[in-house]
Amino acid sequence: TLADLVNLTNNVSAGLMLNPHWDVNVDFAFEGATNREAGRTDATRRLGMQGSWRPTTWTTVSAIVSRTSVSNDVDGDENHLVDLNLQFTQSIPLTKRQSRKPLAQVFVRYSRQSARTFLAIPGSSDPRRLWTINTGVTLSVF
């Protein structure tokens, strides 16, 4: 007998460290999930990019951007999600030694998420947006 559920996942990733201060990564994924019993196939497509800049040994600025689309062949609904994350991190040595620890890290993180569902009903959609800002301190003593 055949299985009722079939999943297929494909992922292609590439990363490049341009120099000790810059690196970039790109990720593409396609997933398909078929439920033979329900007669339904869901498809998920994702494109993501990540980059980091380290202007000094103790400072990092990073960004992540991704777009995900989800659809199915039954009701025709589609969901699109866009994520943006920006982060600034500053490390502060707690001793005069040049070793990496103990140290403190101060960070500021901004995140924005935008989602839109396109319903099979012509002209209808459901947009949603969310953003957050987080700050914090991390202490490493060992």
Secondary structure, DSSP 8 states (H G I E B T S, - for coil): ---SEEEEEEEEEEEEEEETTEEEEEEEEEEEEEETTTTEEEEEEEEEEEEEEEEETTEEEEEEEEEEEEEESSS--EEEEEEEEEEEEEEEESSSSSSS-SEEEEEEEEEEEEEEEE-SSTT-EEEEEEEEEEEEEEEE--
